[in-house]
Amino acid sequence: MTPRHDGGDAGTVDFGSGLPADAEFCLLEPPPVEFFTENLWFTMYDDHNDIALMLHVGADVEDWGLWAEKVYIVLPGGDDVLVAQGDGRLATREAPAGSNLRFTCIEPFRRWHVRYDGRVELNRAADLVRGPARAARRVRADVDLDIEALTPVWIAGHGSADEARQMQAQQWGSSHYDQLFRFNGELRYAGRSWTLTGTGFRDHSVGPRNFAPFGGHVLMAAYFPSGRAAGINAHRSVTRDVTMAAGYTISNEGRIHHGSMRSAPWLERVGPPGEPLHFEIETPEGIATIEGETLRNVWLTLQVPNGIAYGVDLLNPDRINVCEAHSRLTWDGEEGFGICERSALTRHLAPSATSV
């Protein structure tokens, strides 16, 4: 099979990796489990326009019909970040949604449509490194994207019995899968418009989510022009014990090689992009070494039990700070783009980081 940048061949690749089609659809009623929720996330980077986006919806743990939405858009140059958040009751089984953001499943595991039409606030990336986002004048933005899968989904816990046990012990969800994709669409903001294209990453998590015992994580996923892809999903406790260390590679024929994280850069400080990255993934095919650098960073904080806020909180030692880093990565000389999402408690960051 030739390079998979054309989206793959649906006749030869099982894009759902054995999952039933309705696994893509959101639940209409939750089970009676404390902190039970459902979350869907799309993140992407257009290297031609130098625009990064993240769009997220999640069901409220106390009111299932209410879905929270989060959107950020990093404009060209990386200095300006548009942010939005809201809540709404517009979700349907095939289209989870907040108030202004909707993800519509067109074909399970193959095609989605993503639309945000609402107000955003302009923040500076440098300010989000220093503290929480500040209220700003709200201006309308319109994001309209078509999503097409490039790889089959990787399902957490399917690599081995140990990985399955690790996944079931996690506090951020009991089931999870993710996938690399390409996107095309348009961004309109403040009288300007951009035609967007590039590659990205999405995931779908279901189950109890309580960040209280969460100590940090590393999530990396990248797609390369030959059709190969790779990813890491690693987590640790508040005592920094590693509780999950999954990794995988995907061949240009769509074959998933399950494995484990051998090396990854845990978050140690808060700062601007340009940080070098080094990952090692061990599978039966050998050790894949992936290196690169962060290009565009957006900083968030996680709030117990499962909230998300823009900007860091370096005053609270128990706050979980998150870096969403859209990154350039290289694997055996081949360059691609991907996401490197990492988090850590404030008290585990280097002392210099808390005085940025």
Buried (B, 14 or more C-beta within 10 A) or exposed (E): EEEBBEBBEEEEBEBBBEBEEEBBBBBEEBEEEEBBBBBBBBBBBBBEBBBBBBBBBBBBBEEBEBBBBBBBBBBEEBEBBBBBBBEBEBBEEBBBBBBBBBBBBEEBBBBBBBBBEBEBBBBBBEBBBBBBBEEEEEEEBBBBBBBBBBBBBBBBBBBEEEBEEBBEEBBBBBBBBBBBBBBBBEBBBEEEEBEBBBBBBBBBBBBBBBBEEBBBBBBBBBBBBBBBBBBBBBBBBBEEEBBBBBBBBBBBBBEBBBBBBBBBBBBBBBBEBEBEBEBBBBBEEEEBBBEBBBBBBBBBBBBBBBEBBBBBBBEBEEBBBBBBBBBBBBBEEEEBBBBBBBBBBBEBBEEEBBEB
